Amino acid sequence: MKNLITCLILLCTLLVSGGCRDSADLDANGIPHKLIVTLYGSDDPGALKGAIKPFQHYLEKKLGMPIEFIYTTDYTSVIEALRAKKTHIAYLSPFSYVLASQKHDITPIITTGEDGKQSMYHSTIFTNIRTGINSIADLKKRSKNITLCFADPASTSGHLIPRAYLTTIGLNPDKNVFKETIFAGNHVASVLAAASGKVDVGCAATEFGLEIAERKGLVKADQIKVLWQSKPIVGSPIVVRNDLNKELVKKIQNLYVNLAKDEPGIFLPYMKLLHSQPERYSYMTVQDSMYNGIRAIASGIKDLNVVK
């Protein structure tokens, strides 16, 4: 983890030097002049922005302040926005939250619930059926001739979890066991890279990679062969900076928790981008301790590199 944090600190310096804002964007009571929310733009940023816009207007009305949503192309940029105090709220993956919380200046307040319980998802390793790779045993035998694709460097299901699994079976991607290892940028891109033959094997979230690509008609189910799927992974958190006014944070948290019930017309279109049955989902509160399992996995991988 030391090398991991060193990489992130270095990247932070490069990204924010010459324009870094600090906590001066808050008044003496921790109230921002404009509330900034930063999130990863996913594989379809246009659709995401369209689904988020009504929620932005809803928050502005309820909170009585201007709000800006900023969309990034990767999780690392979201982490750096938090470190540089360029955002007040951020949508993170479990792994990117663990990375961002190293300085203990943020708190998770919201995650997604499914049927009244915290939602879970899965990581998967897959291949194009044309490769002839039919099992993990085949993958091990042919690894020297295989190009492997992860999603985003700070992704949990698209990088950390499959990397950890591969390492446990003797296929550490940093030990030149594969012909090449690349990052596609997001889950759907990883699926498309494998489906098109650009890479031999891909890694992504089952729910946010394979299933979305299939629902959109980008790939057919019979094009892809799943080689491995992880145990359930804890859901992604929405986090706030710790210097934000506590009463404001509580109000924001309550607006999220009650959104599915109070404003289904705002909530469901956003959830439909992610899930085939959006009516089963809602927002719920979350605690930092729920990500201790992710911390343990990350700390167990030496020289973990999240920089592309």
Sequence and secondary structure as in RCSB ss.txt:
>XXXX:A:sequence
MKNLITCLILLCTLLVSGGCRDSADLDANGIPHKLIVTLYGSDDPGALKGAIKPFQHYLEKKLGMPIEFIYTTDY
TSVIEALRAKKTHIAYLSPFSYVLASQKHDITPIITTGEDGKQSMYHSTIFTNIRTGINSIADLKKRSKNITLCF
ADPASTSGHLIPRAYLTTIGLNPDKNVFKETIFAGNHVASVLAAASGKVDVGCAATEFGLEIAERKGLVKADQIK
VLWQSKPIVGSPIVVRNDLNKELVKKIQNLYVNLAKDEPGIFLPYMKLLHSQPERYSYMTVQDSMYNGIRAIASG
IKDLNVVK
>XXXX:A:secstr
 HHHHHHHHHHHHHHHTTS   GGGB TTS BSSEEEEEE  S HHHHHHHHHHHHHHHHHHHTS EEEEEESSH
HHHHHHHHTT  SEEE  HHHHHHHGGGS EEEEEEEEETTEE EE EEEEEEGGG   SHHHHHHHGGG EEEE
S TT IIIIIHHHHHHHHTT  GGGT SSEEEE SSHHHHHHHHHHTSSSEEEEEIIIIIHHHHHTTSS GGGEE
EEEE S EE  EEEEETTS HHHHHHHHHHHHTHHHH HHHHHHHHHTT S GGGEEEE   GGGGHHHHHHHHT
STT     
